[in-house]
Amino acid sequence: MKAIIIHEFGGPEVMKIEEVERPVPQADEILVKMYASGVNPADYVVRQGGNEILKPFLKLPLGLGLDGAGEIEEFGSDVKGFKKGDKVYGIPNFLSGTYAEFIAAKATQFALMPNNVSFNEAGAIPSCALMAWNGMDLGNVSAGQRVLINGAAGGIGTLALQFAKAKGAYVISTASKQNFDFLKQLGSDEVIDYNDENFGGLLQDIDVVFDASPVRNKDARMIMAGALKDGGRFVSVQLPYPFSEEFLGILAKKHAEAKMIRRELDVAQSLTDIAKLIEAGKVSVVISKVYPLEKAAEAHAELETKHVRGKIVLEIRKED
């Protein structure tokens, strides 16, 4: 089978399509015939050699890809609830990659994909959706609250915005001006330009901040912390970017909490719940562009601009 493998860390050019042996699922695993893989910021972070958290785990050669969708080809003896041919979406085993024609992965990391989307759309969902879902849970988002989504036009942000709206929250999004109309169409009640010199003055009485931006910005983080209500919650996706003492001091005065998203959640159940929202028409998938597998380098180069609307997808095989 074909898969993208890296034998050295570096730019997009280090990704090579190779013929590799098709994996065999273990007792608790499924073998997925892959149709699509999402392209996520963590993919190019891994390709470049990792960050403070990932570096110790990266061993070459290495596959890339954090999520995807396909059909179940085989399954192990301990797997229940799936059958051959089921259309599924989910995340791979840690650092095993999804830029491949087949992957073997723990069955607990996959769920039946929404029945009203294509493989390309489903492949774009899992990783970002799980982070956004986790963020809404950690922020304890509920109806009537004022929720700020920073970096709302990206893969995580577009989903977080819609999850918050589905919970009945009043959503304020930050983005560049060219994304204002787009985010309002997704349901954002207000949109603020993060480049506005009066950025801080436009934010007030926020119950929950969800920082979905891939860009580390100390000043913006401090401003958003200052906009929180007493007892508010600040949740960030920027795992390698710890909260400063100064930042935590601002929150302490407000009796507010700061949390980083985490991986300790029921992946299959979360993806099942997310699929229900998509099937109900409460959440839509935003795809910026679809690239064939052989153009993965171009996909990475575009994503690294950090100005992609929604998600980029690698189409591994055409849908029937």
Legacy VTK file of the C-alpha trace (Angstrom):
# vtk DataFile Version 3.0
C-alpha trace
ASCII
DATASET POLYDATA
POINTS 320 float
0.000 0.000 0.000
1.005 3.635 -0.397
1.756 5.869 2.592
3.568 9.126 3.220
6.670 8.574 5.331
9.383 10.943 6.535
12.968 9.781 7.074
14.233 13.170 8.229
12.742 16.265 9.801
12.380 19.433 7.771
10.226 21.215 5.220
7.353 19.821 3.136
9.852 18.219 0.750
10.802 15.534 3.315
7.425 13.829 2.822
7.740 10.882 0.432
5.108 8.483 -0.884
6.369 4.943 -0.356
5.160 1.379 -0.759
4.855 -0.120 2.711
3.377 -3.290 4.125
-0.338 -3.175 4.899
-0.882 -3.280 8.686
-2.598 -6.211 10.401
-5.124 -5.241 13.100
-4.529 -6.499 16.632
-7.361 -8.015 18.682
-8.662 -4.598 19.790
-8.062 -2.828 16.467
-9.824 -2.143 13.196
-8.225 -2.000 9.758
-9.551 1.078 7.956
-9.463 1.496 4.189
-8.711 5.210 4.181
-10.478 7.648 1.873
-9.472 10.973 3.419
-7.165 12.462 6.031
-7.369 15.840 7.667
-4.283 18.069 7.536
-3.632 19.651 10.931
-1.053 22.105 12.332
0.378 19.310 14.477
1.260 17.464 11.255
3.788 20.072 10.186
5.006 20.450 13.764
5.835 16.724 13.759
7.348 16.970 10.253
9.636 19.789 11.446
10.868 17.768 14.433
8.229 18.424 17.080
7.728 20.825 19.959
8.604 20.618 23.650
5.931 17.969 24.246
6.333 15.825 21.124
10.129 15.764 20.678
10.816 12.835 23.072
8.328 10.608 21.217
9.432 11.195 17.620
11.376 8.279 16.123
12.197 8.141 12.401
10.966 6.888 10.001
7.539 8.266 10.778
4.065 8.557 9.267
2.008 11.745 9.429
-1.664 12.508 9.979
-3.894 12.880 13.030
-7.337 11.936 11.745
-9.302 10.595 8.846
-12.244 8.618 7.503
-12.761 5.393 5.610
-14.380 1.964 5.572
-13.714 -0.928 7.911
-11.851 -3.617 5.987
-11.107 -5.994 8.874
-11.340 -6.031 12.655
-9.750 -7.870 15.540
-11.330 -10.637 17.584
-12.141 -8.376 20.547
-13.830 -5.621 18.522
-17.577 -5.217 19.038
-20.114 -2.888 17.461
-18.532 -2.632 14.011
-18.912 -4.660 10.811
-16.984 -4.798 7.553
-17.924 -1.901 5.280
-18.949 0.469 8.074
-18.068 4.065 7.255
-16.049 5.403 10.175
-14.048 8.429 11.239
-11.545 8.872 14.012
-7.935 9.222 15.093
-4.971 6.833 14.625
-2.786 5.197 17.222
-0.303 7.715 18.623
2.055 8.952 15.869
1.179 6.119 13.475
-0.268 8.487 10.849
-3.296 8.626 8.555
-1.645 9.691 5.286
-1.938 6.094 4.099
-4.188 3.791 2.076
-4.844 1.604 5.127
-4.352 2.102 8.860
-4.807 -0.161 11.879
-6.096 1.652 14.958
-7.771 1.018 18.293
-11.500 0.530 17.713
-12.193 2.838 20.662
-10.723 5.746 18.678
-13.285 5.516 15.864
-17.041 5.917 15.472
-19.567 5.709 12.667
-19.188 8.887 10.645
-22.150 11.260 10.118
-24.496 9.835 7.476
-24.924 13.151 5.668
-21.298 13.967 4.806
-18.708 12.716 2.320
-15.511 10.904 3.266
-13.567 14.101 2.585
-15.796 16.024 4.986
-15.691 13.290 7.627
-11.911 13.039 7.354
-11.617 16.733 8.196
-13.534 16.448 11.450
-12.089 14.220 14.209
-8.923 15.858 15.567
-10.171 19.448 15.492
-13.666 18.466 16.595
-12.360 16.554 19.608
-10.276 19.547 20.701
-13.213 21.920 20.244
-15.569 19.491 22.020
-13.103 19.097 24.870
-12.760 22.878 25.085
-16.506 23.395 25.404
-16.599 20.742 28.132
-13.649 22.189 30.092
-15.171 25.653 29.763
-18.513 24.294 30.994
-20.238 26.229 28.209
-23.997 26.530 28.621
-26.999 28.433 27.301
-26.956 32.206 27.711
-23.236 32.495 28.407
-20.985 34.880 26.524
-18.278 32.776 24.866
-15.250 34.194 23.079
-13.671 32.013 20.379
-10.222 33.301 19.461
-9.051 32.185 16.013
-12.603 31.232 15.056
-12.003 30.831 11.306
-9.603 27.886 11.647
-10.310 24.167 11.813
-10.808 24.061 15.581
-12.423 27.497 15.829
-15.156 26.922 13.231
-16.288 23.816 15.103
-16.005 25.384 18.564
-18.155 28.290 17.378
-20.860 25.899 16.203
-20.657 23.686 19.301
-21.089 26.759 21.525
-24.073 27.931 19.475
-25.596 24.439 19.686
-25.390 24.787 23.481
-27.253 28.105 23.309
-24.316 30.413 24.026
-23.843 33.961 22.738
-20.669 33.691 20.653
-18.110 36.404 19.975
-15.443 35.430 17.445
-12.074 36.945 16.615
-10.748 36.778 13.063
-9.313 38.894 10.274
-11.789 41.127 8.449
-12.069 38.905 5.379
-13.640 36.204 7.565
-16.328 38.353 9.215
-19.213 37.390 6.898
-18.117 33.761 6.867
-18.221 33.512 10.671
-21.569 35.275 10.902
-22.949 32.716 8.455
-21.725 29.997 10.813
-23.713 31.639 13.603
-21.331 33.988 15.386
-23.264 36.790 17.114
-20.320 39.198 16.951
-17.012 39.167 15.120
-14.010 41.246 16.208
-10.858 41.962 14.210
-7.909 40.729 16.272
-5.779 43.362 14.540
-8.023 46.187 15.801
-6.013 48.553 18.000
-9.048 48.716 20.312
-9.231 44.908 20.557
-9.291 44.922 24.354
-11.945 47.617 24.598
-14.320 45.546 22.461
-14.274 42.624 24.884
-16.114 42.553 28.192
-18.202 40.342 30.466
-16.947 37.085 28.947
-17.913 33.831 30.693
-15.612 31.546 28.694
-12.608 32.191 26.462
-11.642 29.388 24.102
-8.301 30.189 22.489
-8.287 28.118 19.296
-5.605 30.122 17.518
-2.358 28.402 16.439
-0.558 31.736 16.909
1.091 32.373 20.273
0.322 35.937 21.292
1.118 36.956 24.864
-0.588 40.343 24.592
-3.814 38.896 23.169
-3.867 36.232 25.888
-3.545 38.887 28.589
-6.284 41.037 27.033
-8.670 38.095 26.812
-7.951 37.147 30.422
-8.810 40.712 31.423
-12.152 40.464 29.629
-13.305 37.481 31.698
-16.097 37.845 34.238
-15.482 36.958 37.857
-15.413 33.150 38.012
-14.820 32.816 34.271
-12.952 30.056 32.439
-10.057 30.313 29.982
-9.331 27.240 27.846
-6.439 27.027 25.374
-5.367 24.581 22.659
-1.762 25.837 22.823
-0.343 22.932 24.823
3.353 23.829 24.422
2.675 27.439 25.482
2.266 27.412 29.298
0.346 30.076 31.181
2.624 32.771 32.620
2.602 33.818 36.258
1.393 37.262 35.192
-1.499 35.710 33.258
-2.454 33.439 36.158
-2.277 36.447 38.484
-4.932 38.259 36.442
-7.166 35.197 36.586
-6.636 34.757 40.328
-7.977 38.247 40.971
-11.098 37.272 39.045
-11.413 33.850 40.721
-11.144 32.488 37.186
-9.697 29.207 35.916
-7.186 28.457 33.152
-7.078 25.046 31.499
-5.360 23.349 28.580
-7.287 20.878 26.458
-6.483 17.250 27.196
-6.696 13.916 25.435
-8.347 12.041 28.309
-11.849 11.802 26.916
-14.049 9.068 25.491
-13.130 9.475 21.825
-15.737 7.124 20.359
-18.591 8.586 22.411
-17.507 12.154 21.680
-17.358 11.452 17.943
-20.777 9.778 18.124
-22.253 12.848 19.842
-20.606 15.161 17.305
-22.004 13.059 14.437
-25.516 13.544 15.831
-25.108 17.335 15.773
-23.874 17.197 12.181
-26.730 14.927 11.126
-29.185 17.297 12.820
-27.841 20.194 10.737
-26.528 22.066 13.785
-22.871 21.770 12.742
-21.340 21.936 9.267
-17.860 21.032 8.100
-15.796 23.789 6.494
-13.218 22.610 3.959
-10.805 25.112 2.466
-9.266 22.816 -0.132
-8.852 19.148 -1.046
-5.472 17.887 -2.248
-4.612 14.435 -3.616
-2.193 12.419 -1.493
0.705 13.083 -3.865
0.355 16.824 -3.256
0.647 16.630 0.528
3.652 18.989 0.410
1.492 21.704 -1.173
-1.178 21.129 1.470
1.385 21.604 4.248
2.788 24.754 2.654
-0.685 26.271 2.500
-1.535 25.307 6.079
1.695 26.830 7.356
0.511 30.268 6.242
-1.822 30.052 9.297
-4.546 31.750 7.278
-6.577 28.734 6.205
-10.359 28.934 6.557
-11.625 25.697 8.066
-9.729 22.537 7.105
-7.462 21.215 4.371
-8.019 17.582 3.397
-5.900 14.930 1.676
-8.004 12.725 -0.588
-6.399 9.299 -0.386
-8.808 7.560 -2.773
-11.884 8.692 -4.670
-15.268 8.000 -3.150
-17.408 5.570 -5.164
LINES 1 321
320 0 1 2 3 4 5 6 7 8 9 10 11 12 13 14 15 16 17 18 19 20 21 22 23 24 25 26 27 28 29 30 31 32 33 34 35 36 37 38 39 40 41 42 43 44 45 46 47 48 49 50 51 52 53 54 55 56 57 58 59 60 61 62 63 64 65 66 67 68 69 70 71 72 73 74 75 76 77 78 79 80 81 82 83 84 85 86 87 88 89 90 91 92 93 94 95 96 97 98 99 100 101 102 103 104 105 106 107 108 109 110 111 112 113 114 115 116 117 118 119 120 121 122 123 124 125 126 127 128 129 130 131 132 133 134 135 136 137 138 139 140 141 142 143 144 145 146 147 148 149 150 151 152 153 154 155 156 157 158 159 160 161 162 163 164 165 166 167 168 169 170 171 172 173 174 175 176 177 178 179 180 181 182 183 184 185 186 187 188 189 190 191 192 193 194 195 196 197 198 199 200 201 202 203 204 205 206 207 208 209 210 211 212 213 214 215 216 217 218 219 220 221 222 223 224 225 226 227 228 229 230 231 232 233 234 235 236 237 238 239 240 241 242 243 244 245 246 247 248 249 250 251 252 253 254 255 256 257 258 259 260 261 262 263 264 265 266 267 268 269 270 271 272 273 274 275 276 277 278 279 280 281 282 283 284 285 286 287 288 289 290 291 292 293 294 295 296 297 298 299 300 301 302 303 304 305 306 307 308 309 310 311 312 313 314 315 316 317 318 319
